[in-house]
């Protein structure tokens, strides 16, 4: 056991040490277009600024490059705010006294930077401008693999390991597959050795035909020869200079310069894209310009390589950057003699929102930078210099000849501001005024300092040429509608209509119109008892009995024809439709259990009682328990019992389970409101049916109401005991047994039983509780079909040790104070 504990402790210590020294994982860098600046710490922002400073970039350059990578304007503003915030916080921290020693601060900074440098370096790389054309060699979908299924090129130069297929057909038939030896020879069976190395496929075919003709093959006289290329050889190509992966590569003999550049990863960051050299036999035989392929699709310099060719990628000479409102923002390589216009063409030209009249150029001037403007006329003459950065700005977000009109006109919107254009002309351009136009309008005008002023005008004077207002740039005309200056007019209807509610008011609206809109009269509606309540606008606030509404009586035609009284509604009127005095809907009750004709019965008279209903149901059966009859006065059962069931035993069982579950929840619930909600509601009216049958039409013979359910169960022979007893069960009823006897049949009271709270629910729904007499509990009488329920004692919160200690300490302190006061009095 000691060994096990020792081994476990040692393992736990090693685990903790490893977790403490575990390096922090680098944060994953999101796509710049979905960048969230708030996710980066202050140290990451500092690292971004440090890298930008080492690259000679300003804050504006960082923001411009972030925008070119697809970062939204809101994130650009957040990035600018975060940079300024970090700078201010850093300067305040340096100025404050720090108790941390300098070596400790350096160590902390180094740890922080070490955790974030790699992460934010990747982010900075995403903000760096891309090199135009570099993606073509790094894409996963472009491999530039040669097509080996093409017909044999006639200028293909044969070499060792190439396979030649010679097919002789006609008068003579032969088929040979011959591989060229390292010496460049092939051995034709029956003919001899022939040297074809270094020859084109066309020259080799002529030599083979000549040799076959000299060996008695009737070439050209009934016999033909076809020479094709079979398996091709591999060649070695050397990649040197500024390539991503320099070295020697084995390629197909059909490979071109692009194939070799792709397998080597293309030019590196400092490699040229426009002067790639192909060296063969110690001399440059071709210079490849990738831009010709990218911009024109030309492959005139993409020659087929030969064994031991050298591809050299020199460093670039001049590279400039285009950013801003340009279609392809990137770094572009410039050859001698090319102008800014050529570079713009390489970038695809300006975007639709570009300001083309001037381009701002950031140049290198000795030890610092300077800004230069290049106007549009000099684009073809300006020769880009080393390190130039061209920024194409966007046009201004403003209009030189725009006016706006809104409100009660038929065509609101923006319009062209012509010379000396007046307000009336703008209204006519907007298709004129609407009928609901208010007579007063406003013009929001910009002052010289871009502040706003509000000019009011009378619309009638403008339309009648009594006054004229000349519009200015960016004027915003607003013509208000009369409906905008008041509440929406409505009228309401309630009562005996099919769809009561609130409806829009219209002039000359009558009561009949509103009734039709609400779906017409409901069943039993009275067309002669209608009231209209109208608002009062001139009530006397000093009078106690001042009217708060005017109420009018009205009547309409039953067919809703035009009213004879011609009562017109006003806004906010409330129309009330009442039912006819003698209208009554049928009301039903249900008789269940042990009667001759159980079922649903319709109430015939308003004074129909329980005895009448039982007589209509044919009376009770021989097995009925008259004393257990109950009257349910609520159609919706709170206890979840199906009202259509007639088995009173099952109904009592369901009720018992529901009561038990609710009472348990009641005891576990602390909130008073929850206790009230969980307390079971008894919707059974305790009736004494034997007494009712003896004295029909008496006070105890209740009037039946809509939805009542009269239940007469079978004769009950058991008593149920539930709640806080040791073994809840059902016991056979025996006359003469007491309450305690039935509890003992269920095992007796449990330790948590509240004896004085025990009660009995009789079969007819009547509930009786235990009475207290002196120190004795007087339990109610038990009858057949009863249910004894013993509740649980309420849970009392006991004081904890800390509460007892606190109370004791408080009492001791209080005693000390009292003793001190008494001593002072002495």
C-alpha positions in Angstrom: 0.0 0.0 0.0 2.9 2.4 0.9 4.5 1.7 -2.5 1.3 2.4 -4.3 0.8 5.7 -2.5 4.4 6.7 -3.2 4.0 5.8 -6.9 0.7 7.7 -7.1 2.2 10.8 -5.5 5.2 10.8 -7.7 3.0 10.5 -10.8 0.8 13.4 -9.7 3.8 15.6 -9.1 5.2 14.8 -12.5 1.9 15.6 -14.2 1.6 19.0 -12.4 5.2 19.9 -13.4 4.6 18.9 -17.1 1.4 21.0 -17.2 3.2 24.0 -15.7 5.9 23.8 -18.3 3.7 23.0 -21.2 4.1 25.6 -23.9 1.2 27.8 -24.8 -0.3 26.8 -28.2 -0.1 29.4 -30.9 -3.4 31.0 -31.6 -5.1 30.1 -34.9 -5.2 33.0 -37.3 -8.5 33.8 -38.9 -9.1 34.8 -42.4 -8.5 38.6 -42.7 -11.9 39.1 -44.1 -13.4 37.7 -40.9 -10.9 39.3 -38.6 -12.1 40.4 -35.1 -9.6 42.9 -33.7 -11.1 42.5 -30.2 -9.8 38.9 -30.0 -6.2 40.0 -30.0 -4.3 41.1 -26.9 -2.3 44.2 -26.4 1.0 42.3 -26.8 -0.1 41.1 -30.2 -0.9 44.6 -31.3 2.5 45.7 -30.1 4.1 42.9 -32.1 2.2 44.0 -35.2 3.5 47.5 -34.8 7.0 46.3 -34.3 7.0 44.2 -37.5 5.4 47.1 -39.4 8.1 49.5 -38.1 10.9 47.1 -39.2 9.3 46.9 -42.6 9.0 50.7 -42.9 5.2 50.8 -42.8 3.1 53.5 -41.1 -0.2 53.0 -39.4 -2.0 54.1 -42.6 0.0 51.5 -44.6 -1.2 48.8 -42.2 -4.8 49.9 -42.5 -4.6 50.1 -46.3 -3.1 46.7 -46.6 -5.7 45.2 -44.2 -8.4 46.8 -46.4 -6.9 45.3 -49.5 -7.1 41.8 -47.9 -10.8 42.2 -47.4 -11.0 43.5 -43.8 -14.3 45.3 -43.2 -14.5 49.1 -42.5 -15.8 48.5 -39.0 -12.8 46.3 -38.2 -10.5 48.8 -39.7 -11.8 51.4 -37.3 -11.5 49.0 -34.4 -7.9 48.2 -35.4 -7.0 51.9 -35.6 -8.6 52.5 -32.2 -6.8 49.5 -30.7 -3.4 50.8 -32.0 -4.0 54.2 -30.4 -5.3 52.7 -27.2 -2.3 50.4 -26.8 0.1 53.2 -27.5 -1.5 55.4 -24.9 -1.6 52.6 -22.3 2.0 51.6 -23.0 3.2 55.2 -22.6 1.3 55.6 -19.3 2.8 52.3 -18.0 6.4 53.4 -18.8 5.9 56.8 -17.0 4.5 55.1 -13.9 6.8 53.7 -11.2 6.9 49.9 -11.4 8.0 47.9 -8.4 9.0 45.0 -10.7 12.7 44.8 -11.3 14.0 45.5 -14.8 15.2 41.9 -15.4 11.9 40.5 -14.3 10.0 42.9 -16.6 12.3 41.8 -19.5 11.7 38.2 -18.7 7.9 38.7 -18.6 7.9 40.6 -21.9 10.1 37.9 -23.6 7.7 35.2 -22.5 4.7 37.2 -23.6 6.2 38.0 -27.0 7.4 34.4 -27.4 3.8 33.2 -27.1 2.4 35.7 -29.5 5.1 36.4 -32.1 4.4 33.4 -34.2 0.7 33.9 -34.1 0.7 37.6 -35.0 3.6 37.2 -37.5 1.3 35.0 -39.6 -1.4 37.7 -39.4 1.1 40.3 -40.5 2.1 38.1 -43.4 -1.6 38.1 -44.5 -1.6 41.9 -44.4 1.5 42.1 -46.5 0.9 42.7 -50.2 1.0 39.6 -52.4 3.5 39.3 -55.2 1.7 39.3 -58.6 2.0 35.9 -60.2 3.3 34.0 -57.2 0.1 32.2 -56.6 0.2 30.3 -59.9 3.1 28.2 -58.7 1.7 27.6 -55.2 -1.9 26.7 -56.1 -3.1 23.2 -55.5 -5.1 23.0 -58.8 -2.3 24.1 -61.1 0.5 21.5 -61.6 1.7 22.3 -65.2 2.2 18.6 -65.8 3.0 17.7 -69.4 0.5 15.8 -71.5 2.0 12.4 -72.3 -0.9 11.3 -74.5 -0.2 13.7 -77.3 1.1 12.7 -80.7 4.9 12.5 -80.9 6.3 16.0 -81.7 8.4 15.9 -84.9 11.0 18.2 -83.3 11.4 15.9 -80.3 15.1 15.1 -79.8 15.8 11.5 -79.0 18.1 10.4 -76.2 19.1 7.4 -74.0 16.3 5.4 -72.4 13.7 6.7 -75.0 11.7 3.9 -76.5 11.1 3.8 -80.3 8.2 1.8 -81.8 9.0 0.7 -85.4 6.0 -0.7 -87.3 6.7 -2.2 -90.7 3.6 -3.1 -92.7 2.7 -4.0 -96.3 4.6 -6.7 -98.2 6.9 -7.0 -95.2 5.6 -7.1 -91.6 7.6 -6.4 -88.5 7.0 -4.7 -85.1 9.9 -3.6 -82.9 10.1 -1.8 -79.6 13.6 -0.6 -79.2 15.3 1.3 -76.3 18.0 3.8 -77.1 21.3 2.8 -75.4 23.4 5.2 -73.4 25.5 5.6 -76.5 22.4 6.7 -78.5 22.1 3.5 -80.6 19.3 1.1 -81.3 19.7 -2.5 -82.5 17.2 -3.3 -85.2 16.8 -7.2 -85.4 18.3 -8.5 -88.7 19.4 -5.0 -89.7 22.0 -3.9 -87.2 22.9 -1.0 -85.0 21.8 2.5 -85.9 22.7 5.7 -84.0 19.7 8.0 -83.4 20.8 9.8 -80.2 20.6 13.6 -80.6 18.3 13.4 -83.6 14.8 14.6 -83.9 12.1 12.0 -84.3 11.7 13.2 -87.9 15.4 12.7 -88.7 15.5 9.4 -86.9 12.5 8.1 -89.0 14.3 9.0 -92.2 17.5 7.2 -91.1 15.5 4.1 -90.1 13.8 4.0 -93.5 17.1 4.3 -95.3 18.7 1.5 -93.3 15.7 -0.8 -93.8 15.7 -0.1 -97.6 19.4 -1.0 -97.8 18.6 -4.3 -96.1 16.2 -5.5 -98.8 13.0 -4.0 -97.3 10.9 -2.7 -100.2 10.4 0.6 -98.6 8.1 2.7 -100.7 7.3 -0.2 -103.1 4.5 -2.0 -101.2 6.1 -1.7 -97.7 5.7 1.3 -95.4 7.3 2.2 -92.0 5.8 4.1 -89.1 8.1 5.3 -86.3 6.6 6.5 -83.0 7.8 7.3 -79.6 7.0 4.8 -76.8 8.1 5.2 -73.2 10.0 8.5 -72.8 13.0 9.1 -70.7 13.6 11.2 -67.7 15.9 14.2 -67.7 17.7 16.0 -64.9 17.1 19.7 -64.6 18.9 22.0 -62.2 17.1 24.8 -60.4 19.2 27.5 -59.0 18.9 31.1 -57.8 15.9 32.6 -56.0 13.5 29.6 -56.1 11.6 28.2 -53.2 13.3 24.7 -53.4 16.5 24.8 -55.4 18.1 21.6 -56.4 18.2 18.9 -59.2 14.9 17.5 -60.3 14.0 14.4 -62.5 11.4 15.4 -65.0 9.8 14.0 -68.1 11.6 14.7 -71.3 8.5 16.5 -72.4 8.7 18.9 -69.5 8.8 22.7 -70.0 10.1 25.6 -68.0 6.8 26.0 -66.2 6.8 22.4 -65.2 10.3 22.8 -63.6 9.3 26.0 -61.9 6.2 24.4 -60.4 8.0 21.4 -58.9 10.6 23.8 -57.4 7.8 26.0 -55.8 8.3 28.9 -58.2 10.4 32.0 -57.5 11.0 33.0 -53.9 10.0 36.3 -52.4 13.2 37.9 -53.8 13.1 36.1 -57.1 12.2 37.7 -60.5 9.1 36.8 -62.4 10.1 38.4 -65.6 13.7 37.4 -66.4 14.0 33.7 -65.7 17.0 32.3 -67.5 17.2 28.9 -69.3 20.9 27.9 -69.5 22.0 25.1 -71.9 25.6 24.3 -72.6 26.9 27.2 -70.6 24.9 29.9 -72.4 21.5 31.5 -71.9 19.3 30.3 -74.7 16.0 31.8 -73.5 14.6 34.3 -70.9 11.0 33.6 -69.7 8.6 36.4 -68.6 5.8 34.9 -66.5 3.7 38.1 -67.1 3.4 37.1 -70.8 1.6 34.0 -69.7 -0.5 35.6 -67.0 -1.7 38.6 -69.0 -1.6 37.4 -72.6 -1.6 33.6 -72.3 1.5 33.5 -74.4 4.0 30.5 -73.9 6.5 31.5 -76.6 9.4 31.2 -74.2 8.1 28.2 -72.3 10.4 25.8 -74.2 10.8 22.1 -73.8 13.8 21.3 -71.5 16.7 19.0 -72.2 18.9 16.9 -69.9 21.2 19.0 -67.7 19.4 22.2 -68.5 19.8 24.9 -65.8 17.0 27.2 -64.8 18.2 30.3 -63.0 16.0 32.7 -61.2 17.8 36.0 -60.5 16.7 38.5 -57.9 14.3 41.1 -59.0 15.5 44.6 -60.0 12.6 46.9 -59.5 9.4 46.1 -57.7 6.6 48.5 -56.9 3.3 48.2 -54.9 -0.2 49.1 -56.0 -2.9 49.4 -53.4 -6.3 51.0 -52.9 -8.9 51.2 -55.6 -7.2 48.9 -58.1 -8.6 45.7 -59.4 -5.5 43.5 -58.5 -3.6 45.1 -55.6 -0.2 43.5 -55.4 3.6 43.9 -55.8 4.5 44.3 -59.5 7.9 43.8 -61.1 8.9 46.5 -63.5 11.4 46.1 -66.4 13.6 48.9 -67.7 11.6 51.2 -70.0 8.1 50.3 -68.6 6.0 53.2 -67.2 3.3 53.5 -64.6 0.7 52.9 -67.2 2.1 49.5 -67.9 1.9 48.6 -64.2 -1.7 49.8 -64.1 -2.4 47.5 -67.0 -0.8 44.6 -65.2 -3.1 45.3 -62.2 -6.2 45.2 -64.4 -6.9 48.9 -64.2 -8.9 51.0 -61.7 -12.0 49.9 -59.8 -15.3 51.6 -60.5 -14.9 53.9 -57.4 -11.3 54.9 -58.0 -10.2 58.5 -58.2 -8.2 58.4 -61.5 -7.1 62.0 -61.8 -4.1 61.6 -59.4 -2.1 58.9 -57.8 -0.1 59.4 -54.6 3.4 57.8 -54.8 5.5 57.1 -51.7 9.1 57.2 -52.8 12.4 56.4 -51.2 14.6 59.5 -50.9 17.9 58.8 -49.4 17.3 58.0 -45.7 13.6 58.8 -45.6 10.5 58.8 -47.7 8.6 61.4 -49.6 5.2 61.8 -51.3 4.8 62.6 -54.9 1.6 63.2 -56.9 1.4 61.8 -60.5 -1.4 63.3 -62.5 -3.3 61.3 -65.1 -1.5 62.9 -68.1 1.9 61.6 -66.8 0.9 58.0 -66.3 2.6 57.0 -69.5 5.7 59.1 -68.8 6.4 58.3 -65.2 9.1 55.6 -64.7 8.5 53.7 -61.5 11.5 53.7 -59.1 12.7 51.1 -56.6 10.3 50.8 -53.6 7.6 53.0 -55.0 4.2 52.6 -53.4 1.2 53.8 -55.5 -2.0 54.4 -53.6 -5.1 54.8 -55.6 -7.7 56.6 -53.6 -11.5 56.4 -54.0 -13.8 59.1 -55.1 -15.5 61.3 -52.5 -18.7 60.1 -51.0 -20.6 63.2 -52.0 -22.6 64.6 -54.9 -22.0 67.8 -56.7 -25.6 68.1 -58.0 -28.0 66.2 -55.8 -31.2 67.2 -54.1 -33.6 65.0 -52.2 -37.3 65.2 -51.6 -39.3 63.0 -49.3 -42.8 62.8 -47.8 -46.2 63.4 -49.4 -45.1 63.3 -53.1 -45.7 60.6 -55.5 -42.1 59.9 -56.4 -39.8 60.7 -53.4 -36.1 60.2 -53.9 -32.9 61.8 -55.2 -32.9 64.1 -58.2 -30.4 66.0 -60.4 -29.9 69.7 -59.4 -30.0 71.7 -62.6 -29.0 75.3 -62.9 -31.3 77.7 -61.0 -33.7 74.8 -60.2 -36.6 75.9 -57.9 -38.6 74.0 -55.3 -41.7 73.9 -57.5 -39.6 72.3 -60.4 -38.4 69.6 -57.9 -42.0 68.9 -56.8 -43.0 68.6 -60.4 -40.2 66.2 -61.1 -41.4 64.1 -58.1 -44.8 63.7 -59.9 -46.5 66.3 -57.8 -48.0 66.5 -54.3 -50.2 63.9 -52.8 -53.7 64.8 -51.6 -52.7 64.4 -48.0 -49.8 66.9 -48.2 -49.6 69.4 -45.3 -49.4 73.1 -46.1 -46.0 73.5 -44.4 -42.8 72.0 -45.5 -39.1 72.3 -44.6 -35.7 72.3 -46.4 -32.6 71.1 -44.7 -29.7 73.0 -46.2 -25.9 72.7 -45.6 -24.1 75.9 -44.7 -20.6 76.8 -45.9 -19.1 75.0 -42.9 -21.3 71.9 -43.4 -23.5 72.8 -40.5 -27.2 72.5 -41.2 -30.0 75.0 -41.2 -33.8 74.5 -41.5 -35.9 76.6 -43.9 -39.7 76.5 -43.7 -42.0 77.3 -46.5 -45.7 77.5 -47.2 -46.7 74.9 -49.7 -49.7 76.9 -51.0 -47.5 79.9 -51.8 -45.0 77.6 -53.7 -47.6 75.9 -55.8 -49.4 79.2 -56.7 -46.0 81.0 -57.5 -46.5 83.5 -54.8 -43.0 82.7 -53.6 -40.1 80.8 -55.2 -37.1 79.1 -53.6 -33.9 78.3 -55.5 -32.4 75.0 -54.5 -28.8 74.4 -53.6 -26.6 71.3 -53.6 -27.5 68.7 -51.0 -30.8 70.4 -50.2 -33.2 67.9 -48.5 -36.9 68.8 -49.0 -39.5 67.3 -46.6 -43.2 67.6 -47.2 -45.2 66.3 -44.3 -48.4 64.3 -44.6 -51.4 65.2 -42.6 -51.6 61.6 -41.4 -48.2 62.0 -39.9 -49.4 64.8 -37.6 -52.2 63.0 -35.9 -52.9 59.5 -34.4 -54.4 56.9 -36.6 -58.2 57.1 -36.5 -59.8 53.9 -35.3 -63.2 52.6 -34.1 -63.9 49.6 -31.9 -66.8 47.1 -31.7 -67.4 44.5 -29.0 -70.2 42.2 -27.9 -72.4 40.0 -30.0 -70.5 40.2 -33.3 -68.6 37.5 -35.0 -65.2 39.3 -35.0 -65.0 42.0 -32.4 -62.0 44.3 -32.5 -60.4 47.5 -33.6 -61.0 48.8 -37.2 -59.7 51.7 -39.2 -62.0 54.7 -39.3 -63.3 56.2 -42.5 -65.4 59.4 -43.1 -69.2 58.9 -43.2 -68.8 55.5 -41.5 -72.1 54.2 -40.0 -72.8 51.6 -37.4 -74.0 49.1 -40.0 -70.6 49.5 -41.9 -68.7 48.6 -38.7 -70.9 45.6 -38.0 -70.3 44.3 -41.5 -66.5 44.8 -41.2 -66.7 42.8 -37.9 -68.3 39.8 -39.7 -72.0 40.6 -38.9 -74.2 39.8 -35.9 -73.4 36.8 -33.8 -76.2 34.4 -32.9 -78.7 36.0 -30.5 -77.5 39.6 -31.1 -80.1 42.4 -30.7 -80.3 44.9 -33.5 -82.3 47.3 -31.3 -80.0 47.4 -28.3 -76.8 49.1 -29.5 -74.7 51.7 -27.6 -72.1 54.0 -29.0 -69.6 55.5 -26.5 -67.8 58.7 -27.7 -64.9 60.6 -26.3 -65.4 63.9 -24.5 -63.0 66.7 -25.3 -64.4 69.4 -23.1 -65.0 67.7 -19.8 -65.1 70.0 -16.7 -62.1 69.1 -14.5 -63.5 71.0 -11.5 -66.8 69.0 -11.4 -67.0 65.7 -9.5 -69.8 64.3 -11.7 -68.3 65.5 -14.9 -69.0 63.2 -17.9 -66.2 61.0 -19.1 -68.0 59.7 -22.2 -71.1 60.4 -24.2 -73.2 57.3 -24.7 -75.8 57.1 -27.5 -78.4 54.4 -28.1 -78.9 53.2 -31.6 -80.8 50.5 -33.6 -80.1 49.1 -37.0 -81.9 47.0 -39.5 -81.6 43.3 -38.9 -80.5 42.9 -42.5 -77.9 45.7 -42.1 -79.6 47.8 -44.7 -78.9 51.6 -44.6 -79.8 52.9 -41.3 -82.9 55.0 -41.0 -81.4 57.1 -38.2 -78.3 57.7 -40.3 -76.0 57.6 -37.2 -72.5 58.5 -38.2 -69.5 57.3 -36.3 -66.6 59.5 -35.2 -62.9 58.5 -34.5 -62.4 56.4 -31.4 -66.1 55.5 -31.0 -66.7 52.2 -29.2 -69.8 50.3 -30.4 -71.3 47.7 -28.1 -73.7 45.1 -29.4 -75.9 43.3 -26.8 -77.7 40.0 -26.9 -81.5 39.6 -27.0 -83.1 39.3 -23.5 -84.5 35.9 -24.0 -81.6 34.3 -25.8 -80.1 31.3 -24.1 -77.6 28.7 -25.3 -78.2 25.1 -24.4 -76.5 24.1 -21.2 -75.6 20.5 -20.5 -74.8 18.3 -17.5 -73.5 14.7 -17.2 -74.7 11.8 -15.1 -72.2 9.0 -14.6 -71.9 5.8 -12.6 -74.7 3.6 -11.2 -77.8 5.1 -12.8 -80.2 3.5 -15.3 -79.4 5.9 -18.1 -76.0 7.5 -17.7 -75.1 10.2 -20.2 -75.3 13.9 -21.1 -78.5 15.8 -20.4 -79.6 19.3 -21.4 -80.9 21.6 -18.7 -84.6 22.2 -19.3 -85.4 24.9 -16.8 -83.5 27.4 -14.7 -84.7 25.9 -11.5 -83.9 22.2 -12.4 -82.2 20.5 -9.4 -80.2 17.4 -8.6 -83.3 15.3 -7.8 -84.9 16.3 -11.2 -81.7 15.3 -13.0 -81.5 11.9 -11.2 -85.2 11.2 -12.0 -84.5 11.9 -15.7 -81.6 9.5 -15.5 -83.9 6.7 -14.3 -82.8 6.7 -10.7 -80.0 4.8 -9.1 -79.3 1.1 -9.6 -79.4 -1.6 -7.0 -75.6 -1.6 -6.6 -75.3 2.2 -6.2 -73.7 3.8 -3.2 -76.0 6.7 -2.7 -74.0 8.1 0.2 -70.9 8.3 -2.0 -72.5 10.3 -4.8 -70.6 13.5 -5.7 -71.2 16.6 -7.8 -68.3 18.0 -9.8 -68.8 21.7 -10.6 -65.9 22.3 -12.9 -65.5 20.8 -16.4 -61.7 21.2 -16.3 -60.2 18.7 -13.8 -57.3 20.2 -11.8 -56.2 16.7 -10.9 -56.0 15.6 -14.5 -58.9 13.0 -14.3 -60.8 12.2 -17.5 -64.3 13.5 -17.1 -65.7 10.9 -19.4 -64.7 7.9 -17.3 -67.5 6.2 -15.2 -65.4 3.8 -13.2 -65.5 5.5 -9.8 -62.8 3.2 -8.4 -60.3 4.2 -11.0 -61.3 7.8 -10.6 -60.6 7.6 -6.9 -57.3 6.0 -7.6 -56.2 8.7 -10.0 -57.3 11.4 -7.5 -55.3 9.7 -4.8 -52.1 9.5 -6.8 -52.5 13.1 -7.9 -53.0 14.3 -4.3 -50.0 12.3 -3.1 -47.7 13.7 -5.7 -48.9 17.3 -5.2 -48.6 17.1 -1.5 -45.0 15.8 -1.7 -44.1 18.6 -4.0 -45.8 20.9 -1.5 -43.6 19.8 1.3 -40.4 20.2 -0.7 -41.3 23.6 -2.0 -40.1 26.7 0.0 -41.8 29.4 -2.0 -45.2 30.4 -0.6 -46.5 31.2 -4.2 -45.4 27.7 -5.4 -47.2 26.1 -2.4 -50.4 27.9 -3.3 -50.1 26.7 -6.9 -49.3 23.1 -5.9 -52.1 22.9 -3.3 -54.7 20.6 -4.8 -58.1 22.2 -5.5 -61.2 20.2 -4.5 -63.7 20.9 -7.3 -66.2 18.4 -5.9 -69.3 19.7 -4.1 -70.0 17.5 -1.1 -73.7 16.6 -1.5 -75.9 14.4 0.7 -77.8 12.5 -1.9 -79.9 10.3 0.5 -81.1 13.5 2.2 -81.9 15.1 -1.2 -84.0 12.1 -2.2 -85.9 12.3 1.1 -86.5 16.0 0.7 -86.5 17.0 -3.0 -86.7 20.7 -3.9 -85.3 21.6 -0.5 -82.3 23.8 0.1 -79.8 21.0 0.1 -81.2 20.0 -3.4 -78.8 22.2 -5.4 -79.6 23.8 -8.7 -77.6 22.2 -11.5 -75.4 24.4 -13.7 -73.7 24.1 -17.0 -70.9 21.5 -17.0 -71.9 19.8 -13.7 -71.0 16.1 -13.5 -73.2 14.0 -11.1 -71.3 10.7 -10.2 -72.9 7.9 -8.3 -70.3 5.2 -7.6 -70.8 1.5 -6.8 -71.0 0.4 -3.2 -67.6 0.8 -1.7 -66.0 -1.9 0.5 -62.5 -0.6 1.0 -60.7 2.3 2.7 -57.4 3.7 1.4 -54.6 4.9 3.6 -51.9 7.1 2.0 -49.4 9.7 3.0 -46.9 9.4 5.9 -47.7 5.8 6.9 -45.3 2.9 6.9 -47.1 0.9 4.2 -49.7 2.8 2.2 -52.4 0.4 1.2 -56.2 -0.3 0.8 -58.0 -2.0 3.7 -61.4 -3.7 3.7 -64.0 -1.6 5.4 -65.3 -3.0 8.7 -67.9 -1.2 10.7 -66.7 -0.3 14.1 -63.0 0.1 13.3 -61.6 3.5 14.3 -59.3 5.8 12.5 -56.2 4.5 14.3 -57.1 0.9 13.5 -57.0 1.7 9.7 -53.7 3.5 10.2 -52.3 0.4 12.0 -53.5 -1.7 9.1 -51.1 0.4 7.0 -48.2 -0.1 9.4 -48.8 2.9 11.6 -47.6 6.4 11.4 -44.2 7.1 9.9 -41.6 9.2 11.9 -42.4 12.2 9.7 -46.2 12.0 10.1 -48.1 15.1 11.2 -50.8 13.3 13.2 -52.9 16.3 14.0 -53.1 17.2 10.3 -54.6 13.9 9.2 -57.8 14.1 7.3 -60.4 12.0 5.4 -61.7 12.4 1.9 -65.1 10.8 1.6 -66.4 9.2 -1.6 -68.7 12.1 -2.2 -65.8 14.6 -2.2 -66.4 15.9 1.3 -63.2 16.4 3.4 -63.0 16.3 7.2 -60.0 17.0 9.3 -58.7 16.0 12.7 -59.9 18.1 15.7 -57.7 18.9 18.7 -59.3 18.4 22.2 -56.9 19.2 25.0 -53.9 16.9 24.3 -55.9 14.4 22.2 -56.6 14.2 18.5 -60.2 13.6 17.6 -60.1 11.9 14.2 -63.2 11.9 11.9 -65.4 8.9 11.3 -64.3 6.4 8.6 -66.9 5.4 6.0 -66.8 3.0 3.0 -64.8 4.4 0.1 -63.0 6.9 2.2 -59.4 7.9 1.8 -57.3 8.6 4.9 -54.4 10.9 4.2 -51.6 11.6 6.7 -49.4 14.6 5.7 -45.8 15.2 6.4 -44.4 17.3 9.1 -43.1 20.7 7.8 -39.3 20.8 7.3 -37.6 23.0 9.9 -34.3 24.7 9.2 -31.8 23.8 11.9 -29.2 26.3 12.9 -25.7 25.5 11.7 -22.6 25.4 13.9 -21.5 28.8 12.6 -24.9 30.3 13.3 -24.8 29.0 16.9 -21.3 30.3 17.4 -22.3 33.7 16.0 -25.3 33.8 18.2 -23.3 32.8 21.3 -20.6 35.4 20.5 -23.3 38.1 20.1 -24.9 37.2 23.4 -21.4 37.2 25.1 -20.7 40.6 23.6 -24.1 42.0 24.7 -23.4 40.6 28.2 -20.1 42.3 28.4 -21.6 45.6 27.3 -24.3 45.4 30.0 -21.7 44.5 32.7 -19.6 47.5 31.6 -22.6 49.8 31.8 -23.5 48.5 35.3 -19.9 49.0 36.5 -19.9 52.6 35.3 -23.1 53.3 37.2 -21.5 52.0 40.4 
